[in-house]
Amino acid sequence: MKKIVFMISALIAVSAAFAQVPLQDGTIKAGEYAFTEVKNGITIASSLSADGKTIYMAVSAATTGWIAFGAGSAKMNGAYMILAYQDDKGVRFVSEETGVGHTHRPNAKNVAKAYVNEADGVTTLEAQFPAEGMVKDGKLDAIAAIGARDDRTSMHRGRAVYSISFK
């Protein structure tokens, strides 16, 4: 009997651990992330790993152009950013960037695992990256933006600011 109780407990623990890690498949499913909010037509979703070391983030909006999010700042300046798009031929482009003033530059760190998908006029970016230095008192400042073209330099046509709580 003790073995059965132990096996059931172990299975529950393992399934709970897997449920905490969002699947990077280019869709945001209900309950997949701990935090989800829509502002200005841009959905942002996020979870923090159980050990607090990894941020899982997704952004989705009605666009056939680029989509991006920034973490660690409520402004572009100083934000760790990921910008992505899928072009007309299905080629996916993902770039880690650093916000500098009102612009951004490629970031040499390349610490994220990210996936972008465009389907039916909606582009979704999902990523995981280190949380170090970004989450303060259980909160994460974040920004998101969308563009109308498949490039990394055209001006955004929509943006939003988020305060994500992991408490």
Z-matrix of the N, CA and C atoms (Angstrom, degrees):
N
C 1 1.451
C 2 1.536 1 111.07
N 3 1.345 2 115.89 1 -40.21
C 4 1.464 3 119.40 2 179.30
C 5 1.525 4 110.94 3 -62.09
N 6 1.336 5 116.86 4 -36.73
C 7 1.461 6 120.47 5 179.13
C 8 1.532 7 111.01 6 -64.42
N 9 1.318 8 116.97 7 -40.60
C 10 1.465 9 120.80 8 -179.86
C 11 1.519 10 110.24 9 -65.29
N 12 1.323 11 117.39 10 -45.46
C 13 1.467 12 121.69 11 178.65
C 14 1.527 13 109.81 12 -61.52
N 15 1.336 14 116.90 13 -42.75
C 16 1.456 15 120.83 14 178.43
C 17 1.524 16 111.11 15 -62.31
N 18 1.343 17 117.50 16 -44.87
C 19 1.467 18 121.34 17 -179.11
C 20 1.530 19 110.68 18 -63.67
N 21 1.312 20 118.00 19 -42.31
C 22 1.456 21 121.25 20 179.08
C 23 1.526 22 109.84 21 -64.34
N 24 1.318 23 117.38 22 -44.03
C 25 1.472 24 121.50 23 177.83
C 26 1.522 25 111.10 24 -61.25
N 27 1.320 26 116.73 25 -42.34
C 28 1.463 27 120.65 26 179.84
C 29 1.523 28 111.10 27 -64.97
N 30 1.328 29 117.53 28 -42.00
C 31 1.463 30 120.70 29 178.27
C 32 1.522 31 111.98 30 -63.65
N 33 1.312 32 116.57 31 -40.05
C 34 1.468 33 120.54 32 177.34
C 35 1.522 34 110.06 33 -63.69
N 36 1.316 35 117.58 34 -44.14
C 37 1.470 36 121.48 35 179.97
C 38 1.523 37 111.06 36 -63.06
N 39 1.328 38 116.83 37 -43.60
C 40 1.467 39 120.43 38 -179.66
C 41 1.525 40 110.45 39 -65.46
N 42 1.326 41 117.99 40 -44.90
C 43 1.465 42 119.59 41 -179.51
C 44 1.513 43 111.21 42 -66.45
N 45 1.336 44 118.81 43 -34.37
C 46 1.468 45 121.14 44 176.56
C 47 1.521 46 110.62 45 -66.13
N 48 1.324 47 116.94 46 -38.43
C 49 1.468 48 119.83 47 179.22
C 50 1.520 49 110.70 48 -64.75
N 51 1.339 50 117.21 49 -42.49
C 52 1.460 51 119.76 50 178.87
C 53 1.526 52 111.73 51 -68.71
N 54 1.317 53 118.95 52 -32.22
C 55 1.464 54 122.20 53 -178.88
C 56 1.520 55 111.49 54 -67.11
N 57 1.328 56 118.56 55 -21.60
C 58 1.454 57 122.07 56 -178.03
C 59 1.527 58 112.62 57 -79.58
N 60 1.305 59 118.76 58 -13.72
C 61 1.452 60 121.65 59 -176.86
C 62 1.532 61 109.20 60 -104.39
N 63 1.334 62 117.29 61 109.17
C 64 1.466 63 119.54 62 178.45
C 65 1.527 64 111.56 63 -62.38
N 66 1.307 65 115.30 64 145.86
C 67 1.450 66 122.04 65 179.09
C 68 1.520 67 109.55 66 -85.22
N 69 1.316 68 117.86 67 125.31
C 70 1.469 69 122.00 68 179.36
C 71 1.523 70 109.10 69 -84.14
N 72 1.338 71 114.31 70 86.50
C 73 1.462 72 120.29 71 -177.56
C 74 1.526 73 112.85 72 -126.60
N 75 1.330 74 117.29 73 7.86
C 76 1.456 75 120.40 74 177.88
C 77 1.510 76 114.51 75 82.64
N 78 1.328 77 116.92 76 16.04
C 79 1.465 78 121.79 77 174.46
C 80 1.523 79 109.19 78 -137.14
N 81 1.326 80 115.75 79 149.08
C 82 1.465 81 121.34 80 175.21
C 83 1.521 82 106.47 81 -107.82
N 84 1.315 83 115.91 82 111.18
C 85 1.463 84 120.74 83 -178.41
C 86 1.535 85 110.52 84 -96.05
N 87 1.321 86 116.46 85 150.47
C 88 1.462 87 121.78 86 177.40
C 89 1.529 88 109.39 87 -56.42
N 90 1.330 89 116.62 88 129.36
C 91 1.456 90 122.06 89 178.27
C 92 1.517 91 115.18 90 81.28
N 93 1.315 92 117.63 91 -2.57
C 94 1.467 93 120.51 92 -178.30
C 95 1.529 94 111.91 93 -71.38
N 96 1.325 95 116.53 94 -33.94
C 97 1.462 96 122.27 95 -178.71
C 98 1.528 97 109.93 96 -118.05
N 99 1.324 98 116.24 97 149.89
C 100 1.467 99 121.20 98 -179.62
C 101 1.530 100 112.14 99 -69.99
N 102 1.323 101 116.93 100 -30.55
C 103 1.463 102 122.50 101 -177.11
C 104 1.520 103 108.73 102 -127.10
N 105 1.323 104 117.10 103 132.15
C 106 1.460 105 121.99 104 174.25
C 107 1.522 106 108.05 105 -142.75
N 108 1.329 107 116.22 106 134.38
C 109 1.467 108 120.48 107 177.70
C 110 1.528 109 109.07 108 -149.17
N 111 1.328 110 115.30 109 144.19
C 112 1.458 111 121.75 110 177.81
C 113 1.522 112 108.28 111 -114.28
N 114 1.340 113 115.71 112 127.43
C 115 1.460 114 122.18 113 175.21
C 116 1.518 115 107.82 114 -138.46
N 117 1.315 116 116.22 115 134.45
C 118 1.466 117 121.72 116 177.54
C 119 1.530 118 112.51 117 52.18
N 120 1.331 119 116.66 118 34.43
C 121 1.453 120 121.20 119 178.99
C 122 1.519 121 114.79 120 77.88
N 123 1.326 122 116.95 121 6.47
C 124 1.470 123 122.02 122 -179.87
C 125 1.523 124 108.45 123 -111.50
N 126 1.328 125 116.15 124 122.06
C 127 1.463 126 121.25 125 177.84
C 128 1.516 127 108.74 126 -94.06
N 129 1.328 128 115.64 127 130.69
C 130 1.458 129 120.00 128 172.65
C 131 1.523 130 107.07 129 -122.07
N 132 1.316 131 116.14 130 140.88
C 133 1.456 132 121.99 131 179.88
C 134 1.519 133 107.95 132 -137.21
N 135 1.335 134 116.24 133 145.30
C 136 1.456 135 118.53 134 -177.65
C 137 1.520 136 111.40 135 -155.33
N 138 1.310 137 114.82 136 151.83
C 139 1.459 138 123.82 137 172.77
C 140 1.518 139 107.81 138 -142.38
N 141 1.310 140 114.89 139 155.19
C 142 1.464 141 122.27 140 175.29
C 143 1.520 142 107.41 141 -113.19
N 144 1.324 143 117.56 142 135.40
C 145 1.467 144 120.32 143 179.84
C 146 1.523 145 110.07 144 -60.71
N 147 1.318 146 116.11 145 158.21
C 148 1.460 147 121.64 146 -178.07
C 149 1.526 148 112.20 147 -57.45
N 150 1.332 149 117.61 148 -33.13
C 151 1.465 150 120.42 149 179.58
C 152 1.533 151 112.51 150 -87.95
N 153 1.335 152 117.55 151 -1.15
C 154 1.462 153 121.69 152 177.12
C 155 1.515 154 114.63 153 75.69
N 156 1.319 155 118.01 154 10.08
C 157 1.471 156 120.81 155 -175.48
C 158 1.518 157 114.88 156 -96.75
N 159 1.340 158 117.36 157 -15.62
C 160 1.458 159 120.68 158 -175.50
C 161 1.523 160 110.72 159 -130.16
N 162 1.328 161 115.96 160 134.44
C 163 1.458 162 121.96 161 173.22
C 164 1.523 163 107.52 162 -102.14
N 165 1.322 164 115.45 163 133.23
C 166 1.452 165 122.64 164 172.59
C 167 1.523 166 105.64 165 -108.10
N 168 1.320 167 117.78 166 125.49
C 169 1.455 168 120.49 167 -176.83
C 170 1.519 169 110.02 168 -138.05
N 171 1.327 170 114.18 169 145.41
C 172 1.459 171 121.37 170 176.21
C 173 1.513 172 108.60 171 -138.70
N 174 1.330 173 115.35 172 148.39
C 175 1.461 174 121.95 173 175.12
C 176 1.522 175 106.58 174 -139.69
N 177 1.341 176 115.21 175 138.90
C 178 1.455 177 120.09 176 -176.74
C 179 1.521 178 109.72 177 -146.40
N 180 1.333 179 116.07 178 142.80
C 181 1.463 180 120.51 179 179.08
C 182 1.524 181 109.90 180 -162.12
N 183 1.319 182 114.64 181 161.57
C 184 1.460 183 121.17 182 175.76
C 185 1.524 184 108.60 183 -75.38
N 186 1.320 185 116.06 184 95.08
C 187 1.457 186 122.91 185 176.38
C 188 1.520 187 108.51 186 -158.32
N 189 1.319 188 115.90 187 149.06
C 190 1.459 189 120.83 188 172.02
C 191 1.527 190 109.38 189 -108.85
N 192 1.331 191 115.43 190 11.33
C 193 1.457 192 122.12 191 175.94
C 194 1.518 193 110.18 192 -105.37
N 195 1.323 194 115.53 193 -155.37
C 196 1.461 195 120.66 194 -177.23
C 197 1.524 196 111.80 195 -75.13
N 198 1.330 197 115.02 196 159.93
C 199 1.453 198 123.03 197 175.70
C 200 1.528 199 106.63 198 -140.32
N 201 1.340 200 116.77 199 147.25
C 202 1.465 201 119.42 200 -177.44
C 203 1.510 202 110.76 201 -152.20
N 204 1.324 203 114.82 202 157.68
C 205 1.461 204 120.64 203 167.75
C 206 1.513 205 108.19 204 -136.31
N 207 1.324 206 114.76 205 156.97
C 208 1.450 207 122.20 206 174.64
C 209 1.512 208 107.97 207 -127.00
N 210 1.312 209 117.45 208 143.95
C 211 1.462 210 121.97 209 -178.79
C 212 1.521 211 110.02 210 -128.65
N 213 1.331 212 115.03 211 148.99
C 214 1.453 213 120.84 212 176.91
C 215 1.507 214 114.53 213 92.83
N 216 1.328 215 117.96 214 -0.67
C 217 1.458 216 122.09 215 -179.92
C 218 1.531 217 109.21 216 -157.59
N 219 1.321 218 116.00 217 146.56
C 220 1.467 219 120.95 218 175.95
C 221 1.529 220 110.94 219 -87.57
N 222 1.321 221 116.19 220 3.62
C 223 1.463 222 122.52 221 177.60
C 224 1.521 223 108.49 222 -130.35
N 225 1.320 224 116.19 223 163.65
C 226 1.457 225 119.96 224 178.62
C 227 1.533 226 110.81 225 -64.35
N 228 1.313 227 117.03 226 -42.07
C 229 1.459 228 121.45 227 -177.75
C 230 1.529 229 110.81 228 -59.95
N 231 1.319 230 116.14 229 120.30
C 232 1.459 231 121.77 230 177.67
C 233 1.514 232 114.94 231 87.17
N 234 1.323 233 118.10 232 -6.35
C 235 1.464 234 120.77 233 -178.88
C 236 1.528 235 110.85 234 -75.40
N 237 1.323 236 115.23 235 143.56
C 238 1.457 237 122.17 236 168.00
C 239 1.521 238 104.57 237 -83.12
N 240 1.314 239 118.01 238 123.62
C 241 1.458 240 121.40 239 -172.39
C 242 1.527 241 111.84 240 -125.80
N 243 1.323 242 114.03 241 150.65
C 244 1.460 243 120.52 242 169.04
C 245 1.522 244 106.35 243 -127.82
N 246 1.322 245 115.87 244 126.15
C 247 1.454 246 123.66 245 179.71
C 248 1.526 247 107.50 246 -118.18
N 249 1.337 248 116.17 247 137.76
C 250 1.462 249 118.34 248 -176.46
C 251 1.522 250 111.45 249 -152.29
N 252 1.320 251 114.79 250 159.16
C 253 1.460 252 121.52 251 171.95
C 254 1.515 253 108.90 252 -160.01
N 255 1.328 254 114.91 253 164.35
C 256 1.456 255 122.11 254 173.08
C 257 1.520 256 106.10 255 -121.90
N 258 1.342 257 117.73 256 122.04
C 259 1.465 258 119.41 257 -174.54
C 260 1.537 259 112.26 258 -81.04
N 261 1.323 260 115.74 259 179.80
C 262 1.473 261 122.65 260 -176.12
C 263 1.527 262 113.22 261 -59.91
N 264 1.318 263 116.81 262 -24.92
C 265 1.470 264 121.41 263 -179.09
C 266 1.533 265 111.69 264 -91.98
N 267 1.337 266 116.82 265 0.45
C 268 1.464 267 120.70 266 -179.91
C 269 1.516 268 113.99 267 90.13
N 270 1.341 269 117.39 268 2.68
C 271 1.466 270 121.04 269 179.89
C 272 1.532 271 108.40 270 -75.90
N 273 1.320 272 114.91 271 129.93
C 274 1.466 273 121.16 272 -178.63
C 275 1.521 274 110.49 273 -97.22
N 276 1.340 275 115.58 274 139.06
C 277 1.459 276 122.67 275 178.94
C 278 1.519 277 107.80 276 -127.28
N 279 1.336 278 116.88 277 127.83
C 280 1.466 279 122.51 278 177.22
C 281 1.518 280 107.49 279 -133.27
N 282 1.342 281 116.81 280 131.85
C 283 1.457 282 121.07 281 179.35
C 284 1.523 283 110.32 282 -135.07
N 285 1.324 284 115.54 283 129.06
C 286 1.460 285 120.28 284 171.35
C 287 1.522 286 106.88 285 -83.70
N 288 1.326 287 116.24 286 133.15
C 289 1.459 288 121.89 287 -173.78
C 290 1.529 289 109.84 288 -133.04
N 291 1.314 290 115.56 289 164.28
C 292 1.462 291 122.69 290 172.07
C 293 1.512 292 107.64 291 -123.99
N 294 1.339 293 116.46 292 129.10
C 295 1.454 294 120.67 293 177.44
C 296 1.518 295 110.61 294 -70.13
N 297 1.334 296 115.72 295 130.80
C 298 1.461 297 122.61 296 178.99
C 299 1.528 298 106.84 297 -131.48
N 300 1.337 299 116.57 298 105.46
C 301 1.455 300 119.73 299 -175.07
C 302 1.517 301 110.15 300 62.68
N 303 1.337 302 116.31 301 -125.52
C 304 1.463 303 120.93 302 178.38
C 305 1.528 304 112.04 303 -102.31
N 306 1.321 305 115.99 304 24.72
C 307 1.458 306 120.84 305 178.35
C 308 1.527 307 108.82 306 -139.36
N 309 1.314 308 117.40 307 -168.43
C 310 1.460 309 121.58 308 179.75
C 311 1.514 310 109.71 309 -151.31
N 312 1.331 311 114.07 310 158.12
C 313 1.465 312 120.94 311 -179.70
C 314 1.519 313 109.11 312 -134.65
N 315 1.328 314 116.66 313 150.66
C 316 1.466 315 118.93 314 176.14
C 317 1.529 316 110.83 315 -55.44
N 318 1.314 317 115.17 316 141.96
C 319 1.452 318 123.47 317 -177.72
C 320 1.528 319 107.59 318 -104.90
N 321 1.297 320 117.93 319 129.05
C 322 1.463 321 122.08 320 -177.00
C 323 1.528 322 113.49 321 -77.12
N 324 1.334 323 118.14 322 -9.47
C 325 1.466 324 120.36 323 -175.86
C 326 1.528 325 113.39 324 -63.98
N 327 1.328 326 117.39 325 -47.21
C 328 1.461 327 121.67 326 -177.86
C 329 1.527 328 112.38 327 48.45
N 330 1.332 329 115.40 328 61.85
C 331 1.462 330 121.60 329 -177.15
C 332 1.528 331 112.75 330 -104.14
N 333 1.318 332 117.39 331 -6.99
C 334 1.464 333 120.83 332 -175.02
C 335 1.523 334 112.45 333 -92.27
N 336 1.319 335 113.98 334 155.04
C 337 1.451 336 122.55 335 164.93
C 338 1.517 337 103.71 336 -110.99
N 339 1.326 338 117.93 337 121.85
C 340 1.458 339 120.66 338 -174.04
C 341 1.514 340 111.73 339 -139.24
N 342 1.334 341 114.61 340 154.86
C 343 1.459 342 121.90 341 179.02
C 344 1.517 343 108.55 342 -143.53
N 345 1.326 344 117.08 343 133.67
C 346 1.465 345 121.85 344 177.87
C 347 1.527 346 108.39 345 -121.35
N 348 1.322 347 115.26 346 144.26
C 349 1.452 348 120.40 347 178.13
C 350 1.529 349 109.31 348 -144.25
N 351 1.320 350 115.67 349 138.24
C 352 1.459 351 121.70 350 175.44
C 353 1.523 352 107.87 351 -119.36
N 354 1.324 353 116.03 352 124.34
C 355 1.459 354 120.59 353 179.05
C 356 1.523 355 109.44 354 -147.95
N 357 1.310 356 116.86 355 132.71
C 358 1.468 357 122.59 356 176.34
C 359 1.525 358 112.79 357 53.26
N 360 1.331 359 116.94 358 40.34
C 361 1.463 360 121.52 359 176.90
C 362 1.515 361 115.29 360 78.01
N 363 1.320 362 117.63 361 10.66
C 364 1.473 363 122.42 362 178.60
C 365 1.518 364 108.45 363 -121.03
N 366 1.331 365 115.97 364 130.72
C 367 1.462 366 120.94 365 176.86
C 368 1.522 367 108.35 366 -110.31
N 369 1.328 368 115.86 367 133.38
C 370 1.462 369 122.41 368 -178.93
C 371 1.521 370 108.88 369 -129.48
N 372 1.316 371 115.23 370 132.35
C 373 1.467 372 123.45 371 176.75
C 374 1.517 373 107.73 372 -117.75
N 375 1.321 374 117.02 373 128.17
C 376 1.466 375 122.00 374 174.04
C 377 1.519 376 108.00 375 -124.07
N 378 1.339 377 115.65 376 140.89
C 379 1.459 378 119.77 377 -177.81
C 380 1.521 379 111.38 378 -151.67
N 381 1.306 380 114.88 379 159.43
C 382 1.462 381 121.64 380 169.49
C 383 1.516 382 106.96 381 -132.31
N 384 1.350 383 115.10 382 141.85
C 385 1.453 384 120.65 383 -175.85
C 386 1.523 385 109.13 384 -158.20
N 387 1.340 386 118.14 385 162.57
C 388 1.464 387 121.30 386 -178.10
C 389 1.536 388 112.22 387 -62.45
N 390 1.322 389 115.42 388 140.25
C 391 1.470 390 122.11 389 -178.84
C 392 1.528 391 112.73 390 -88.42
N 393 1.309 392 117.44 391 -10.97
C 394 1.463 393 121.53 392 -174.18
C 395 1.532 394 112.44 393 -51.03
N 396 1.333 395 115.15 394 123.15
C 397 1.456 396 122.11 395 176.43
C 398 1.519 397 114.92 396 80.78
N 399 1.328 398 118.79 397 -1.85
C 400 1.464 399 120.38 398 -176.70
C 401 1.525 400 113.62 399 -103.20
N 402 1.320 401 116.94 400 -37.46
C 403 1.459 402 121.11 401 -178.63
C 404 1.518 403 108.48 402 -90.91
N 405 1.342 404 114.98 403 122.66
C 406 1.469 405 120.76 404 -178.59
C 407 1.517 406 108.96 405 -123.61
N 408 1.347 407 116.22 406 120.77
C 409 1.468 408 122.28 407 -178.52
C 410 1.528 409 111.80 408 54.03
N 411 1.333 410 117.10 409 39.62
C 412 1.456 411 121.83 410 178.26
C 413 1.515 412 114.96 411 76.86
N 414 1.350 413 117.11 412 10.14
C 415 1.466 414 120.65 413 -178.77
C 416 1.525 415 110.80 414 -124.20
N 417 1.317 416 114.43 415 149.80
C 418 1.455 417 122.05 416 178.71
C 419 1.521 418 108.40 417 -129.83
N 420 1.325 419 116.54 418 122.14
C 421 1.461 420 120.91 419 172.21
C 422 1.518 421 107.37 420 -81.27
N 423 1.332 422 115.94 421 138.36
C 424 1.462 423 119.89 422 -178.12
C 425 1.524 424 110.33 423 -146.72
N 426 1.325 425 114.79 424 155.38
C 427 1.458 426 122.43 425 174.66
C 428 1.524 427 107.61 426 -130.35
N 429 1.317 428 115.96 427 158.35
C 430 1.455 429 120.87 428 175.28
C 431 1.519 430 108.14 429 -145.47
N 432 1.325 431 115.59 430 151.59
C 433 1.459 432 120.17 431 179.51
C 434 1.516 433 109.57 432 -153.02
N 435 1.354 434 114.49 433 159.26
C 436 1.455 435 121.00 434 176.74
C 437 1.521 436 109.25 435 -134.05
N 438 1.320 437 115.27 436 152.50
C 439 1.454 438 121.57 437 177.00
C 440 1.512 439 110.32 438 -126.93
N 441 1.315 440 116.13 439 166.60
C 442 1.464 441 121.29 440 -176.84
C 443 1.523 442 112.94 441 -92.68
N 444 1.334 443 117.77 442 -11.62
C 445 1.463 444 120.46 443 -175.67
C 446 1.521 445 111.31 444 -120.89
N 447 1.322 446 115.73 445 160.15
C 448 1.457 447 122.40 446 176.20
C 449 1.521 448 109.19 447 -88.77
N 450 1.327 449 115.86 448 79.95
C 451 1.464 450 121.66 449 175.14
C 452 1.526 451 107.02 450 -158.24
N 453 1.310 452 117.83 451 175.81
C 454 1.459 453 120.18 452 -179.28
C 455 1.520 454 112.49 453 -109.77
N 456 1.332 455 117.99 454 9.60
C 457 1.462 456 118.92 455 -175.45
C 458 1.527 457 114.88 456 -124.91
N 459 1.335 458 119.19 457 -12.47
C 460 1.470 459 119.30 458 -178.93
C 461 1.529 460 110.70 459 -71.35
N 462 1.314 461 115.45 460 152.45
C 463 1.465 462 123.24 461 -178.56
C 464 1.532 463 110.81 462 -63.59
N 465 1.313 464 116.07 463 146.39
C 466 1.469 465 119.93 464 177.74
C 467 1.529 466 110.67 465 -69.52
N 468 1.326 467 115.29 466 154.15
C 469 1.464 468 121.00 467 174.37
C 470 1.520 469 111.17 468 -111.99
N 471 1.316 470 116.26 469 -0.52
C 472 1.461 471 122.51 470 176.50
C 473 1.505 472 109.28 471 -165.07
N 474 1.343 473 115.99 472 147.48
C 475 1.464 474 119.60 473 178.99
C 476 1.517 475 109.54 474 -155.35
N 477 1.323 476 116.42 475 163.86
C 478 1.460 477 121.79 476 179.06
C 479 1.529 478 109.52 477 -156.98
N 480 1.329 479 115.30 478 156.48
C 481 1.466 480 123.24 479 178.41
C 482 1.527 481 107.68 480 -118.22
N 483 1.321 482 116.79 481 139.00
C 484 1.463 483 122.40 482 -176.95
C 485 1.532 484 110.31 483 -131.08
N 486 1.314 485 115.89 484 149.55
C 487 1.460 486 122.63 485 169.39
C 488 1.528 487 106.25 486 -120.79
N 489 1.310 488 115.96 487 107.28
C 490 1.452 489 122.38 488 -173.37
C 491 1.524 490 109.29 489 -96.27
N 492 1.323 491 116.46 490 128.12
C 493 1.461 492 121.70 491 178.99
C 494 1.515 493 109.61 492 -107.12
N 495 1.324 494 116.29 493 127.76
C 496 1.461 495 122.03 494 177.41
C 497 1.519 496 111.71 495 -102.87
N 498 1.325 497 117.72 496 8.09
C 499 1.486 498 120.69 497 -178.96
C 500 1.494 499 111.07 498 -85.75
